[in-house]
Amino acid sequence: MKVLLATIAKALVQFPEDVHAEMEEKEGEIHLTLSVNEQDMGKVIGRSGRIAKAIRSVMNAAASKQNLRISIDIQ
């Protein structure tokens, strides 16, 4: 899951070397934290949060195949 999130984010940003994903798993729930360069924050979030919502949708679909719940924070 962490690799999938980092791959998606790296395709969107100008500074892919600054993309870092951290994963924490507790009781069947995965919490992911995505860190990007400050200049790339707008590209990852998108206008009105559309890109962030799309990323969350893709990640939720991947997690549901494994019967997991997922939450994502973007920093």
PDB file of N, CA, C and O in Angstrom:
ATOM      1  N   MET A   1       0.830  -1.190   0.000  1.00  0.00           N
ATOM      2  CA  MET A   1       0.000   0.000   0.000  1.00  0.00           C
ATOM      3  C   MET A   1       0.877   1.257   0.000  1.00  0.00           C
ATOM      4  O   MET A   1       0.597   2.228  -0.703  1.00  0.00           O
ATOM      5  N   LYS A   2       1.919   1.215   0.788  1.00  0.00           N
ATOM      6  CA  LYS A   2       2.831   2.352   0.874  1.00  0.00           C
ATOM      7  C   LYS A   2       3.487   2.618  -0.474  1.00  0.00           C
ATOM      8  O   LYS A   2       3.637   3.773  -0.874  1.00  0.00           O
ATOM      9  N   VAL A   3       3.871   1.580  -1.163  1.00  0.00           N
ATOM     10  CA  VAL A   3       4.519   1.713  -2.463  1.00  0.00           C
ATOM     11  C   VAL A   3       3.545   2.264  -3.500  1.00  0.00           C
ATOM     12  O   VAL A   3       3.920   3.100  -4.323  1.00  0.00           O
ATOM     13  N   LEU A   4       2.306   1.803  -3.463  1.00  0.00           N
ATOM     14  CA  LEU A   4       1.288   2.297  -4.391  1.00  0.00           C
ATOM     15  C   LEU A   4       1.051   3.785  -4.193  1.00  0.00           C
ATOM     16  O   LEU A   4       0.992   4.535  -5.168  1.00  0.00           O
ATOM     17  N   LEU A   5       0.916   4.221  -2.955  1.00  0.00           N
ATOM     18  CA  LEU A   5       0.705   5.638  -2.668  1.00  0.00           C
ATOM     19  C   LEU A   5       1.890   6.479  -3.133  1.00  0.00           C
ATOM     20  O   LEU A   5       1.695   7.537  -3.731  1.00  0.00           O
ATOM     21  N   ALA A   6       3.102   6.031  -2.871  1.00  0.00           N
ATOM     22  CA  ALA A   6       4.293   6.774  -3.289  1.00  0.00           C
ATOM     23  C   ALA A   6       4.399   6.837  -4.809  1.00  0.00           C
ATOM     24  O   ALA A   6       4.799   7.866  -5.355  1.00  0.00           O
ATOM     25  N   THR A   7       4.053   5.768  -5.492  1.00  0.00           N
ATOM     26  CA  THR A   7       4.110   5.737  -6.956  1.00  0.00           C
ATOM     27  C   THR A   7       3.120   6.724  -7.565  1.00  0.00           C
ATOM     28  O   THR A   7       3.459   7.444  -8.505  1.00  0.00           O
ATOM     29  N   ILE A   8       1.917   6.761  -7.045  1.00  0.00           N
ATOM     30  CA  ILE A   8       0.905   7.703  -7.536  1.00  0.00           C
ATOM     31  C   ILE A   8       1.371   9.132  -7.309  1.00  0.00           C
ATOM     32  O   ILE A   8       1.284   9.969  -8.208  1.00  0.00           O
ATOM     33  N   ALA A   9       1.863   9.412  -6.113  1.00  0.00           N
ATOM     34  CA  ALA A   9       2.281  10.775  -5.771  1.00  0.00           C
ATOM     35  C   ALA A   9       3.483  11.216  -6.617  1.00  0.00           C
ATOM     36  O   ALA A   9       3.534  12.365  -7.058  1.00  0.00           O
ATOM     37  N   LYS A  10       4.436  10.331  -6.845  1.00  0.00           N
ATOM     38  CA  LYS A  10       5.623  10.685  -7.625  1.00  0.00           C
ATOM     39  C   LYS A  10       5.277  11.046  -9.062  1.00  0.00           C
ATOM     40  O   LYS A  10       5.978  11.841  -9.688  1.00  0.00           O
ATOM     41  N   ALA A  11       4.209  10.471  -9.585  1.00  0.00           N
ATOM     42  CA  ALA A  11       3.784  10.781 -10.949  1.00  0.00           C
ATOM     43  C   ALA A  11       3.181  12.179 -11.051  1.00  0.00           C
ATOM     44  O   ALA A  11       3.099  12.740 -12.144  1.00  0.00           O
ATOM     45  N   LEU A  12       2.761  12.742  -9.929  1.00  0.00           N
ATOM     46  CA  LEU A  12       2.081  14.036  -9.925  1.00  0.00           C
ATOM     47  C   LEU A  12       2.988  15.228  -9.629  1.00  0.00           C
ATOM     48  O   LEU A  12       2.678  16.352 -10.022  1.00  0.00           O
ATOM     49  N   VAL A  13       4.080  15.000  -8.955  1.00  0.00           N
ATOM     50  CA  VAL A  13       4.868  16.105  -8.400  1.00  0.00           C
ATOM     51  C   VAL A  13       6.074  16.482  -9.261  1.00  0.00           C
ATOM     52  O   VAL A  13       6.486  15.735 -10.149  1.00  0.00           O
ATOM     53  N   GLN A  14       6.620  17.650  -8.974  1.00  0.00           N
ATOM     54  CA  GLN A  14       7.803  18.143  -9.662  1.00  0.00           C
ATOM     55  C   GLN A  14       9.090  17.622  -9.003  1.00  0.00           C
ATOM     56  O   GLN A  14      10.112  17.453  -9.668  1.00  0.00           O
ATOM     57  N   PHE A  15       9.024  17.372  -7.694  1.00  0.00           N
ATOM     58  CA  PHE A  15      10.179  16.894  -6.942  1.00  0.00           C
ATOM     59  C   PHE A  15       9.892  15.486  -6.383  1.00  0.00           C
ATOM     60  O   PHE A  15       9.595  15.349  -5.196  1.00  0.00           O
ATOM     61  N   PRO A  16       9.978  14.444  -7.224  1.00  0.00           N
ATOM     62  CA  PRO A  16       9.630  13.094  -6.759  1.00  0.00           C
ATOM     63  C   PRO A  16      10.574  12.554  -5.683  1.00  0.00           C
ATOM     64  O   PRO A  16      10.202  11.654  -4.929  1.00  0.00           O
ATOM     65  N   GLU A  17      11.785  13.094  -5.608  1.00  0.00           N
ATOM     66  CA  GLU A  17      12.717  12.615  -4.580  1.00  0.00           C
ATOM     67  C   GLU A  17      12.289  13.039  -3.170  1.00  0.00           C
ATOM     68  O   GLU A  17      12.771  12.479  -2.185  1.00  0.00           O
ATOM     69  N   ASP A  18      11.395  14.016  -3.067  1.00  0.00           N
ATOM     70  CA  ASP A  18      10.911  14.478  -1.763  1.00  0.00           C
ATOM     71  C   ASP A  18       9.637  13.766  -1.315  1.00  0.00           C
ATOM     72  O   ASP A  18       9.096  14.096  -0.259  1.00  0.00           O
ATOM     73  N   VAL A  19       9.151  12.808  -2.081  1.00  0.00           N
ATOM     74  CA  VAL A  19       7.928  12.075  -1.729  1.00  0.00           C
ATOM     75  C   VAL A  19       8.291  10.940  -0.778  1.00  0.00           C
ATOM     76  O   VAL A  19       9.153  10.114  -1.076  1.00  0.00           O
ATOM     77  N   HIS A  20       7.618  10.915   0.368  1.00  0.00           N
ATOM     78  CA  HIS A  20       7.829   9.861   1.361  1.00  0.00           C
ATOM     79  C   HIS A  20       6.476   9.400   1.886  1.00  0.00           C
ATOM     80  O   HIS A  20       5.615  10.218   2.208  1.00  0.00           O
ATOM     81  N   ALA A  21       6.297   8.109   1.969  1.00  0.00           N
ATOM     82  CA  ALA A  21       5.063   7.529   2.503  1.00  0.00           C
ATOM     83  C   ALA A  21       5.408   6.688   3.719  1.00  0.00           C
ATOM     84  O   ALA A  21       6.334   5.877   3.690  1.00  0.00           O
ATOM     85  N   GLU A  22       4.661   6.891   4.777  1.00  0.00           N
ATOM     86  CA  GLU A  22       4.827   6.116   6.014  1.00  0.00           C
ATOM     87  C   GLU A  22       3.546   5.325   6.249  1.00  0.00           C
ATOM     88  O   GLU A  22       2.451   5.815   5.975  1.00  0.00           O
ATOM     89  N   MET A  23       3.683   4.100   6.756  1.00  0.00           N
ATOM     90  CA  MET A  23       2.525   3.243   6.984  1.00  0.00           C
ATOM     91  C   MET A  23       2.507   2.740   8.416  1.00  0.00           C
ATOM     92  O   MET A  23       3.536   2.369   8.979  1.00  0.00           O
ATOM     93  N   GLU A  24       1.309   2.737   8.991  1.00  0.00           N
ATOM     94  CA  GLU A  24       1.092   2.225  10.339  1.00  0.00           C
ATOM     95  C   GLU A  24      -0.132   1.324  10.280  1.00  0.00           C
ATOM     96  O   GLU A  24      -1.169   1.739   9.764  1.00  0.00           O
ATOM     97  N   GLU A  25      -0.041   0.118  10.787  1.00  0.00           N
ATOM     98  CA  GLU A  25      -1.174  -0.805  10.727  1.00  0.00           C
ATOM     99  C   GLU A  25      -1.632  -1.167  12.132  1.00  0.00           C
ATOM    100  O   GLU A  25      -0.834  -1.552  12.987  1.00  0.00           O
ATOM    101  N   LYS A  26      -2.949  -1.034  12.348  1.00  0.00           N
ATOM    102  CA  LYS A  26      -3.532  -1.368  13.648  1.00  0.00           C
ATOM    103  C   LYS A  26      -4.885  -2.034  13.431  1.00  0.00           C
ATOM    104  O   LYS A  26      -5.767  -1.450  12.801  1.00  0.00           O
ATOM    105  N   GLU A  27      -5.056  -3.226  13.935  1.00  0.00           N
ATOM    106  CA  GLU A  27      -6.337  -3.924  13.964  1.00  0.00           C
ATOM    107  C   GLU A  27      -7.076  -3.889  12.628  1.00  0.00           C
ATOM    108  O   GLU A  27      -8.248  -3.515  12.587  1.00  0.00           O
ATOM    109  N   GLY A  28      -6.429  -4.264  11.559  1.00  0.00           N
ATOM    110  CA  GLY A  28      -7.073  -4.305  10.257  1.00  0.00           C
ATOM    111  C   GLY A  28      -7.280  -2.962   9.602  1.00  0.00           C
ATOM    112  O   GLY A  28      -7.956  -2.875   8.578  1.00  0.00           O
ATOM    113  N   GLU A  29      -6.715  -1.914  10.167  1.00  0.00           N
ATOM    114  CA  GLU A  29      -6.817  -0.581   9.578  1.00  0.00           C
ATOM    115  C   GLU A  29      -5.407  -0.057   9.306  1.00  0.00           C
ATOM    116  O   GLU A  29      -4.512  -0.166  10.144  1.00  0.00           O
ATOM    117  N   ILE A  30      -5.237   0.509   8.125  1.00  0.00           N
ATOM    118  CA  ILE A  30      -3.938   1.046   7.729  1.00  0.00           C
ATOM    119  C   ILE A  30      -4.028   2.565   7.715  1.00  0.00           C
ATOM    120  O   ILE A  30      -4.962   3.139   7.155  1.00  0.00           O
ATOM    121  N   HIS A  31      -3.050   3.203   8.335  1.00  0.00           N
ATOM    122  CA  HIS A  31      -2.966   4.659   8.320  1.00  0.00           C
ATOM    123  C   HIS A  31      -1.704   5.036   7.556  1.00  0.00           C
ATOM    124  O   HIS A  31      -0.594   4.680   7.949  1.00  0.00           O
ATOM    125  N   LEU A  32      -1.894   5.769   6.447  1.00  0.00           N
ATOM    126  CA  LEU A  32      -0.769   6.198   5.617  1.00  0.00           C
ATOM    127  C   LEU A  32      -0.577   7.693   5.743  1.00  0.00           C
ATOM    128  O   LEU A  32      -1.548   8.448   5.795  1.00  0.00           O
ATOM    129  N   THR A  33       0.664   8.122   5.792  1.00  0.00           N
ATOM    130  CA  THR A  33       1.013   9.532   5.816  1.00  0.00           C
ATOM    131  C   THR A  33       1.906   9.805   4.615  1.00  0.00           C
ATOM    132  O   THR A  33       2.958   9.186   4.452  1.00  0.00           O
ATOM    133  N   LEU A  34       1.473  10.740   3.778  1.00  0.00           N
ATOM    134  CA  LEU A  34       2.216  11.107   2.579  1.00  0.00           C
ATOM    135  C   LEU A  34       2.842  12.469   2.790  1.00  0.00           C
ATOM    136  O   LEU A  34       2.147  13.439   3.091  1.00  0.00           O
ATOM    137  N   SER A  35       4.158  12.545   2.634  1.00  0.00           N
ATOM    138  CA  SER A  35       4.881  13.808   2.754  1.00  0.00           C
ATOM    139  C   SER A  35       5.437  14.187   1.389  1.00  0.00           C
ATOM    140  O   SER A  35       6.055  13.370   0.707  1.00  0.00           O
ATOM    141  N   VAL A  36       5.206  15.444   0.998  1.00  0.00           N
ATOM    142  CA  VAL A  36       5.721  15.949  -0.276  1.00  0.00           C
ATOM    143  C   VAL A  36       6.370  17.305  -0.046  1.00  0.00           C
ATOM    144  O   VAL A  36       6.193  17.914   1.009  1.00  0.00           O
ATOM    145  N   ASN A  37       7.117  17.770  -1.027  1.00  0.00           N
ATOM    146  CA  ASN A  37       7.728  19.093  -0.983  1.00  0.00           C
ATOM    147  C   ASN A  37       6.623  20.148  -0.896  1.00  0.00           C
ATOM    148  O   ASN A  37       5.550  19.968  -1.472  1.00  0.00           O
ATOM    149  N   GLU A  38       6.876  21.238  -0.186  1.00  0.00           N
ATOM    150  CA  GLU A  38       5.883  22.302  -0.038  1.00  0.00           C
ATOM    151  C   GLU A  38       5.393  22.833  -1.375  1.00  0.00           C
ATOM    152  O   GLU A  38       4.214  23.155  -1.520  1.00  0.00           O
ATOM    153  N   GLN A  39       6.285  22.927  -2.349  1.00  0.00           N
ATOM    154  CA  GLN A  39       5.912  23.453  -3.660  1.00  0.00           C
ATOM    155  C   GLN A  39       4.994  22.496  -4.421  1.00  0.00           C
ATOM    156  O   GLN A  39       4.284  22.924  -5.331  1.00  0.00           O
ATOM    157  N   ASP A  40       4.994  21.228  -4.071  1.00  0.00           N
ATOM    158  CA  ASP A  40       4.162  20.234  -4.739  1.00  0.00           C
ATOM    159  C   ASP A  40       2.834  19.983  -4.027  1.00  0.00           C
ATOM    160  O   ASP A  40       2.007  19.219  -4.527  1.00  0.00           O
ATOM    161  N   MET A  41       2.618  20.599  -2.893  1.00  0.00           N
ATOM    162  CA  MET A  41       1.417  20.342  -2.111  1.00  0.00           C
ATOM    163  C   MET A  41       0.148  20.607  -2.923  1.00  0.00           C
ATOM    164  O   MET A  41      -0.796  19.820  -2.864  1.00  0.00           O
ATOM    165  N   GLY A  42       0.117  21.691  -3.669  1.00  0.00           N
ATOM    166  CA  GLY A  42      -1.061  22.025  -4.466  1.00  0.00           C
ATOM    167  C   GLY A  42      -1.334  21.007  -5.554  1.00  0.00           C
ATOM    168  O   GLY A  42      -2.491  20.754  -5.890  1.00  0.00           O
ATOM    169  N   LYS A  43      -0.286  20.420  -6.111  1.00  0.00           N
ATOM    170  CA  LYS A  43      -0.454  19.417  -7.162  1.00  0.00           C
ATOM    171  C   LYS A  43      -1.031  18.124  -6.611  1.00  0.00           C
ATOM    172  O   LYS A  43      -1.782  17.434  -7.300  1.00  0.00           O
ATOM    173  N   VAL A  44      -0.686  17.793  -5.381  1.00  0.00           N
ATOM    174  CA  VAL A  44      -1.171  16.558  -4.776  1.00  0.00           C
ATOM    175  C   VAL A  44      -2.594  16.737  -4.254  1.00  0.00           C
ATOM    176  O   VAL A  44      -3.397  15.806  -4.324  1.00  0.00           O
ATOM    177  N   ILE A  45      -2.913  17.904  -3.739  1.00  0.00           N
ATOM    178  CA  ILE A  45      -4.254  18.138  -3.211  1.00  0.00           C
ATOM    179  C   ILE A  45      -5.228  18.486  -4.340  1.00  0.00           C
ATOM    180  O   ILE A  45      -6.355  17.990  -4.365  1.00  0.00           O
ATOM    181  N   GLY A  46      -4.796  19.330  -5.264  1.00  0.00           N
ATOM    182  CA  GLY A  46      -5.650  19.691  -6.387  1.00  0.00           C
ATOM    183  C   GLY A  46      -6.659  20.759  -6.013  1.00  0.00           C
ATOM    184  O   GLY A  46      -6.822  21.104  -4.843  1.00  0.00           O
ATOM    185  N   ARG A  47      -7.327  21.270  -7.019  1.00  0.00           N
ATOM    186  CA  ARG A  47      -8.340  22.303  -6.818  1.00  0.00           C
ATOM    187  C   ARG A  47      -9.523  21.702  -6.065  1.00  0.00           C
ATOM    188  O   ARG A  47     -10.100  20.702  -6.491  1.00  0.00           O
ATOM    189  N   SER A  48      -9.869  22.315  -4.958  1.00  0.00           N
ATOM    190  CA  SER A  48     -10.956  21.858  -4.079  1.00  0.00           C
ATOM    191  C   SER A  48     -10.746  20.430  -3.574  1.00  0.00           C
ATOM    192  O   SER A  48     -11.709  19.767  -3.188  1.00  0.00           O
ATOM    193  N   GLY A  49      -9.501  19.950  -3.571  1.00  0.00           N
ATOM    194  CA  GLY A  49      -9.199  18.627  -3.039  1.00  0.00           C
ATOM    195  C   GLY A  49      -9.540  17.480  -3.970  1.00  0.00           C
ATOM    196  O   GLY A  49      -9.634  16.335  -3.527  1.00  0.00           O
ATOM    197  N   ARG A  50      -9.728  17.761  -5.247  1.00  0.00           N
ATOM    198  CA  ARG A  50     -10.136  16.714  -6.192  1.00  0.00           C
ATOM    199  C   ARG A  50      -9.077  15.632  -6.369  1.00  0.00           C
ATOM    200  O   ARG A  50      -9.409  14.447  -6.402  1.00  0.00           O
ATOM    201  N   ILE A  51      -7.822  16.016  -6.483  1.00  0.00           N
ATOM    202  CA  ILE A  51      -6.761  15.024  -6.681  1.00  0.00           C
ATOM    203  C   ILE A  51      -6.608  14.167  -5.419  1.00  0.00           C
ATOM    204  O   ILE A  51      -6.462  12.948  -5.508  1.00  0.00           O
ATOM    205  N   ALA A  52      -6.642  14.799  -4.263  1.00  0.00           N
ATOM    206  CA  ALA A  52      -6.526  14.052  -3.004  1.00  0.00           C
ATOM    207  C   ALA A  52      -7.685  13.063  -2.860  1.00  0.00           C
ATOM    208  O   ALA A  52      -7.491  11.936  -2.405  1.00  0.00           O
ATOM    209  N   LYS A  53      -8.873  13.484  -3.244  1.00  0.00           N
ATOM    210  CA  LYS A  53     -10.043  12.607  -3.172  1.00  0.00           C
ATOM    211  C   LYS A  53      -9.884  11.426  -4.125  1.00  0.00           C
ATOM    212  O   LYS A  53     -10.245  10.300  -3.782  1.00  0.00           O
ATOM    213  N   ALA A  54      -9.343  11.675  -5.325  1.00  0.00           N
ATOM    214  CA  ALA A  54      -9.111  10.599  -6.287  1.00  0.00           C
ATOM    215  C   ALA A  54      -8.066   9.618  -5.774  1.00  0.00           C
ATOM    216  O   ALA A  54      -8.221   8.406  -5.924  1.00  0.00           O
ATOM    217  N   ILE A  55      -6.998  10.141  -5.166  1.00  0.00           N
ATOM    218  CA  ILE A  55      -5.967   9.267  -4.591  1.00  0.00           C
ATOM    219  C   ILE A  55      -6.576   8.404  -3.497  1.00  0.00           C
ATOM    220  O   ILE A  55      -6.310   7.203  -3.435  1.00  0.00           O
ATOM    221  N   ARG A  56      -7.378   8.994  -2.646  1.00  0.00           N
ATOM    222  CA  ARG A  56      -8.026   8.237  -1.565  1.00  0.00           C
ATOM    223  C   ARG A  56      -8.953   7.168  -2.128  1.00  0.00           C
ATOM    224  O   ARG A  56      -9.026   6.068  -1.580  1.00  0.00           O
ATOM    225  N   SER A  57      -9.663   7.470  -3.212  1.00  0.00           N
ATOM    226  CA  SER A  57     -10.565   6.493  -3.831  1.00  0.00           C
ATOM    227  C   SER A  57      -9.795   5.292  -4.370  1.00  0.00           C
ATOM    228  O   SER A  57     -10.206   4.150  -4.165  1.00  0.00           O
ATOM    229  N   VAL A  58      -8.694   5.540  -5.050  1.00  0.00           N
ATOM    230  CA  VAL A  58      -7.871   4.448  -5.581  1.00  0.00           C
ATOM    231  C   VAL A  58      -7.314   3.603  -4.442  1.00  0.00           C
ATOM    232  O   VAL A  58      -7.325   2.374  -4.508  1.00  0.00           O
ATOM    233  N   MET A  59      -6.831   4.263  -3.408  1.00  0.00           N
ATOM    234  CA  MET A  59      -6.259   3.534  -2.280  1.00  0.00           C
ATOM    235  C   MET A  59      -7.342   2.734  -1.539  1.00  0.00           C
ATOM    236  O   MET A  59      -7.081   1.615  -1.095  1.00  0.00           O
ATOM    237  N   ASN A  60      -8.541   3.287  -1.401  1.00  0.00           N
ATOM    238  CA  ASN A  60      -9.641   2.559  -0.758  1.00  0.00           C
ATOM    239  C   ASN A  60     -10.021   1.330  -1.572  1.00  0.00           C
ATOM    240  O   ASN A  60     -10.327   0.283  -1.002  1.00  0.00           O
ATOM    241  N   ALA A  61     -10.006   1.443  -2.900  1.00  0.00           N
ATOM    242  CA  ALA A  61     -10.317   0.294  -3.752  1.00  0.00           C
ATOM    243  C   ALA A  61      -9.274  -0.804  -3.570  1.00  0.00           C
ATOM    244  O   ALA A  61      -9.621  -1.981  -3.473  1.00  0.00           O
ATOM    245  N   ALA A  62      -8.004  -0.428  -3.523  1.00  0.00           N
ATOM    246  CA  ALA A  62      -6.936  -1.410  -3.322  1.00  0.00           C
ATOM    247  C   ALA A  62      -7.042  -2.063  -1.942  1.00  0.00           C
ATOM    248  O   ALA A  62      -6.812  -3.265  -1.801  1.00  0.00           O
ATOM    249  N   ALA A  63      -7.386  -1.280  -0.941  1.00  0.00           N
ATOM    250  CA  ALA A  63      -7.497  -1.814   0.421  1.00  0.00           C
ATOM    251  C   ALA A  63      -8.708  -2.730   0.562  1.00  0.00           C
ATOM    252  O   ALA A  63      -8.645  -3.732   1.275  1.00  0.00           O
ATOM    253  N   SER A  64      -9.802  -2.399  -0.105  1.00  0.00           N
ATOM    254  CA  SER A  64     -11.009  -3.213   0.032  1.00  0.00           C
ATOM    255  C   SER A  64     -10.806  -4.617  -0.547  1.00  0.00           C
ATOM    256  O   SER A  64     -11.458  -5.564  -0.107  1.00  0.00           O
ATOM    257  N   LYS A  65      -9.917  -4.758  -1.521  1.00  0.00           N
ATOM    258  CA  LYS A  65      -9.612  -6.081  -2.059  1.00  0.00           C
ATOM    259  C   LYS A  65      -8.937  -6.961  -1.020  1.00  0.00           C
ATOM    260  O   LYS A  65      -9.010  -8.188  -1.098  1.00  0.00           O
ATOM    261  N   GLN A  66      -8.289  -6.346  -0.058  1.00  0.00           N
ATOM    262  CA  GLN A  66      -7.609  -7.081   1.007  1.00  0.00           C
ATOM    263  C   GLN A  66      -8.398  -7.036   2.311  1.00  0.00           C
ATOM    264  O   GLN A  66      -7.883  -7.409   3.365  1.00  0.00           O
ATOM    265  N   ASN A  67      -9.649  -6.580   2.239  1.00  0.00           N
ATOM    266  CA  ASN A  67     -10.527  -6.460   3.416  1.00  0.00           C
ATOM    267  C   ASN A  67      -9.915  -5.599   4.511  1.00  0.00           C
ATOM    268  O   ASN A  67      -9.966  -5.953   5.689  1.00  0.00           O
ATOM    269  N   LEU A  68      -9.339  -4.473   4.120  1.00  0.00           N
ATOM    270  CA  LEU A  68      -8.725  -3.542   5.059  1.00  0.00           C
ATOM    271  C   LEU A  68      -9.399  -2.184   4.942  1.00  0.00           C
ATOM    272  O   LEU A  68     -10.007  -1.863   3.921  1.00  0.00           O
ATOM    273  N   ARG A  69      -9.285  -1.409   5.983  1.00  0.00           N
ATOM    274  CA  ARG A  69      -9.722  -0.022   5.964  1.00  0.00           C
ATOM    275  C   ARG A  69      -8.466   0.828   5.904  1.00  0.00           C
ATOM    276  O   ARG A  69      -7.421   0.449   6.433  1.00  0.00           O
ATOM    277  N   ILE A  70      -8.576   1.983   5.254  1.00  0.00           N
ATOM    278  CA  ILE A  70      -7.400   2.800   5.053  1.00  0.00           C
ATOM    279  C   ILE A  70      -7.745   4.268   5.306  1.00  0.00           C
ATOM    280  O   ILE A  70      -8.855   4.717   5.021  1.00  0.00           O
ATOM    281  N   SER A  71      -6.774   5.004   5.846  1.00  0.00           N
ATOM    282  CA  SER A  71      -6.899   6.458   5.986  1.00  0.00           C
ATOM    283  C   SER A  71      -5.578   7.073   5.530  1.00  0.00           C
ATOM    284  O   SER A  71      -4.506   6.509   5.745  1.00  0.00           O
ATOM    285  N   ILE A  72      -5.679   8.238   4.898  1.00  0.00           N
ATOM    286  CA  ILE A  72      -4.506   8.879   4.330  1.00  0.00           C
ATOM    287  C   ILE A  72      -4.438  10.325   4.786  1.00  0.00           C
ATOM    288  O   ILE A  72      -5.418  11.064   4.685  1.00  0.00           O
ATOM    289  N   ASP A  73      -3.276  10.727   5.290  1.00  0.00           N
ATOM    290  CA  ASP A  73      -2.989  12.123   5.620  1.00  0.00           C
ATOM    291  C   ASP A  73      -1.930  12.619   4.661  1.00  0.00           C
ATOM    292  O   ASP A  73      -0.960  11.916   4.378  1.00  0.00           O
ATOM    293  N   ILE A  74      -2.115  13.838   4.157  1.00  0.00           N
ATOM    294  CA  ILE A  74      -1.139  14.423   3.246  1.00  0.00           C
ATOM    295  C   ILE A  74      -0.489  15.601   3.954  1.00  0.00           C
ATOM    296  O   ILE A  74      -1.167  16.513   4.428  1.00  0.00           O
ATOM    297  N   GLN A  75       0.835  15.567   4.018  1.00  0.00           N
ATOM    298  CA  GLN A  75       1.582  16.623   4.704  1.00  0.00           C
ATOM    299  C   GLN A  75       2.556  17.251   3.766  1.00  0.00           C
ATOM    300  O   GLN A  75       3.284  18.165   4.153  1.00  0.00           O
TER     301      GLN A  75
END
